[in-house]
C-alpha cells in the first residue's frame, strides 16, 4: 500500500524536522526477533502466493474467469512481498531509512502501483461474483477467461499510468520525498483528494455495493437449495442445486477474503484521513502500513482454509507430481 501522508498544513521547511529519525530503543534479542519475524512473514507471503500462482496456471480445471482474477491478486500480493514488504520491515525495525534516495523513489512507485492493483483486483472479484450469481446464463455465455484476461491487463496498465501521473504532477515528489532517515511522500491537497477517491472511496464503494448484492442473492440461493432438498429431485434439479451450492460457497469464501482485506486496509486510510485532526506519528503510520502488507500474506491461507481444491493442489505441487505427464489434467475439484 502507498506510504504517504496528506499534511497540507506542513511547510516544506519543517516537515523533515517533524519526521526526524528517532533512536532505536529495543534490546538486541528483540531486535533479532523482529528481523526473524519479518523474514518469516515475507517467506510465507512468497511461498503462499507462489502456490496459488502455480496452481491456477498449471491445472486446466482452474482456468476459469474467477480464478484469473484470483491469479491477478496473487501476483500483486507476491510482488508486494518480493519488492516492498522487506525494505519497509527493515525501515520499521531500524526506525530509520537506511537505503539511498533512488531506492526510496522506486519503493514509492512500486508500493503505489501494487497497492492500486490489489484494491481494484478485490473490486473486480466482487463484480465477477455478482455477475455469476445474479445471471449465471449470461455469465457463462458472455464472460470468458479471455475477456477477464483483457480486463486484468487494462487494470494493471491503468494503475501504472495513474501512479506515474500522480507522482509526476504531485509537485512535491522530489522536494518532499526524502527527509534524512525517512522515506515519506507528502501529497499536496489536490492530489491527496484525488488519490483518496481513486484508491479508497471508489473501489471500496464498489466492493460494499456488489458484495451486499452478492450476499442477498446467496441467501436466496440457500433458501432455494433447502426447498429443493425437501422434495424428490430430478437429475436436472440435482445439477442445479449442486451448481448453486458451489456458487454460493465461492461467494462466501471471497466475501471472507474481502472482509479480511478491509480489516487490514481501513485503519491505514482512517488514520491518514485524520491527518488534519490528530497528530500523526510516523512510527504509527509504519505499523499500519505493515498491517496492510500482511494482508498479502493472509490471502493464500484463506484459500487453503476454505478451498479443498487449493489443498489438493498444494499436495500435488509439494510432492512434485506436477512434473508428471498430463499432470495438468488431474482432477483437483
C-alpha positions, 0 to 999 in steps of 0.5 A: 500500500502507498506510504504517504501522508496528506499534511497540507498544513506542513511547510516544506521547511519543517516537515523533515524536522517533524519526521526526524529519525528517532533512536532505536530503543529495543534490546538486541534479542528483540531486535533479532526477533523482529528481523526473524519475524519479518523474514518469516512473514515475507517467506510465507507471503512468497511461498503462499502466493507462489502456490496459488500462482502455480496452481491456477496456471498449471491445472486446466480445471482452474482456468476459469474467469474467477480464478484469473482474477484470483491469479491477478491478486496473487501476483500483486500480493507476491510482488508486494512481498518480493519488492516492498514488504522487506525494505519497509520491515527493515525501515520499521525495525531500524526506525530509520531509512537506511537505503539511498534516495533512488531506492526510496523513489522506486519503493514509492512507485512500486508500493503505489502501483501494487497497492492500486492493483490489489484494491481494484483486483478485490473490486473486480472479484466482487463484480465477477461474483455478482455477475455469476450469481445474479445471471449465471446464463449470461455469465457463462455465455458472455464472460470468458477467461479471455475477456477477464484476461483483457480486463486484468491487463487494462487494470494493471496498465491503468494503475501504472499510468495513474501512479506515474501521473500522480507522482509526476504532477504531485509537485512535491515528489522530489522536494518532499520525498526524502527527509534524512532517515525517512522515506515519506511522500507528502501529497499536496491537497489536490492530489491527496483528494484525488488519490483518496477517491481513486484508491479508497472511496471508489473501489471500496464503494464498489466492493460494499455495493456488489458484495451486499448484492452478492450476499442477498442473492446467496441467501436466496440461493440457500433458501432455494437449495433447502426447498429443493432438498425437501422434495424428490429431485430430478437429475436436472434439479440435482445439477442445479442445486449442486451448481448453486451450492458451489456458487454460493460457497465461492461467494462466501469464501471471497466475501471472507477474503474481502472482509479480511482485506478491509480489516487490514486496509481501513485503519491505514486510510482512517488514520491518514484521513485524520491527518488534519485532526490528530497528530500523526506519528510516523512510527504509527503510520509504519505499523499500519502500513505493515498491517496492510502488507500482511494482508498479502500474506493472509490471502493464500491461507484463506484459500487453503482454509476454505478451498479443498481444491487449493489443498489438493493442489498444494499436495500435488505441487509439494510432492512434485507430481506436477512434473508428471505427464498430463499432470495438468489434467488431474482432477483437483475439484 
